[in-house]
Amino acid sequence: MINLEREIRTAMRTGKIVIGSKQTLKLVRFGKAKLVIIASNAPEEYREDILHYAKLSNIPVYIFPGNSWDLGAICGKPFMVAALSIVDPGESNIMALVEKPEEEEE
């Protein structure tokens, strides 16, 4: 099992992450994101749109088990983060979140 908090911080430091529901939705519409992370309490209208366009663009979506305050804290931000998109994972192993479940069980 990967340490989500560490991987998000590593991706922020070494890769490219875009924070925010509106920006994430824009990236997903154009197929530019590699992974989308949505907080469990993200506003329903953004959640539905992001999930819809992510499915059309074959972009994996991970529902973060905590709320948007928790996700904001992990990102080192003093505000809520309802959604974020990974454009470039950098040196992080965050893409393992969406890989085959059989590999995670080892």
C-alpha positions as CSV (number, residue, x, y, z in Angstrom):
1,M,0.0,0.0,0.0
2,I,1.4,3.4,-0.9
3,N,1.7,6.3,1.5
4,L,-0.7,8.8,-0.3
5,E,0.4,11.8,1.8
6,R,4.1,11.3,1.0
7,E,3.4,10.6,-2.7
8,I,1.2,13.8,-3.1
9,R,4.0,15.9,-1.5
10,T,6.7,14.3,-3.6
11,A,4.6,14.9,-6.8
12,M,4.1,18.6,-5.7
13,R,7.8,19.0,-5.2
14,T,9.2,17.2,-8.3
15,G,6.3,17.1,-10.7
16,K,3.3,19.2,-11.7
17,I,0.0,19.3,-9.8
18,V,-2.9,21.6,-10.5
19,I,-5.1,22.3,-7.5
20,G,-8.8,23.3,-7.7
21,S,-12.0,21.9,-9.1
22,K,-12.3,24.4,-11.9
23,Q,-8.8,24.0,-13.1
24,T,-9.0,20.2,-12.8
25,L,-12.2,20.1,-14.8
26,K,-10.5,22.2,-17.5
27,L,-7.5,19.8,-17.7
28,V,-9.8,16.7,-17.7
29,R,-11.9,18.1,-20.6
30,F,-8.7,18.5,-22.7
31,G,-7.3,15.1,-21.6
32,K,-4.2,16.7,-20.1
33,A,-4.3,15.2,-16.6
34,K,-2.8,11.8,-15.8
35,L,-4.7,11.3,-12.6
36,V,-7.4,13.1,-10.7
37,I,-7.9,13.1,-6.9
38,I,-11.2,14.2,-5.6
39,A,-12.0,14.8,-1.9
40,S,-14.9,12.7,-0.5
41,N,-16.9,15.8,0.2
42,A,-16.3,17.6,-3.1
43,P,-19.3,19.6,-4.4
44,E,-21.6,17.3,-6.3
45,E,-21.7,19.4,-9.5
46,Y,-17.9,19.4,-9.8
47,R,-17.6,15.7,-8.9
48,E,-20.2,14.7,-11.5
49,D,-18.6,16.8,-14.3
50,I,-15.0,15.7,-13.4
51,L,-16.1,12.0,-13.3
52,H,-17.9,12.3,-16.6
53,Y,-15.1,14.0,-18.5
54,A,-12.5,11.7,-16.9
55,K,-14.4,8.7,-18.1
56,L,-14.5,10.1,-21.7
57,S,-10.8,10.9,-21.6
58,N,-9.8,7.6,-19.9
59,I,-8.2,9.5,-17.0
60,P,-8.2,7.6,-13.7
61,V,-9.9,9.1,-10.8
62,Y,-9.1,8.4,-7.1
63,I,-11.7,9.4,-4.4
64,F,-9.7,10.6,-1.5
65,P,-11.1,9.1,1.7
66,G,-10.7,12.3,3.8
67,N,-12.5,15.6,3.3
68,S,-11.3,18.7,1.4
69,W,-9.6,20.2,4.5
70,D,-7.5,17.0,4.9
71,L,-6.5,17.1,1.2
72,G,-5.6,20.8,1.5
73,A,-3.4,20.1,4.5
74,I,-1.6,17.3,2.7
75,C,-0.9,19.7,-0.2
76,G,0.4,22.2,2.4
77,K,-2.3,24.7,1.7
78,P,-4.2,26.7,4.3
79,F,-7.5,26.2,2.5
80,M,-9.8,23.4,1.3
81,V,-8.8,21.4,-1.9
82,A,-11.8,19.6,-3.3
83,A,-9.9,18.3,-6.4
84,L,-6.5,18.2,-7.8
85,S,-5.0,16.8,-11.0
86,I,-1.6,15.2,-11.5
87,V,-0.2,16.5,-14.8
88,D,3.3,15.1,-14.2
89,P,3.9,12.7,-11.3
90,G,7.6,13.7,-11.1
91,E,9.6,11.3,-8.9
92,S,6.5,10.2,-7.0
93,N,4.9,6.8,-7.2
94,I,1.4,8.2,-7.1
95,M,0.3,6.5,-10.3
96,A,0.4,3.2,-8.3
97,L,-3.0,4.3,-6.8
98,V,-4.7,3.4,-10.1
99,E,-2.8,0.4,-11.2
100,K,-4.0,-3.1,-11.0
101,P,-5.3,-4.2,-7.6
102,E,-3.4,-7.5,-7.7
103,E,-0.1,-5.6,-7.6
104,E,-1.1,-3.7,-4.5
105,E,-1.9,-6.8,-2.5
106,E,1.7,-8.1,-2.5
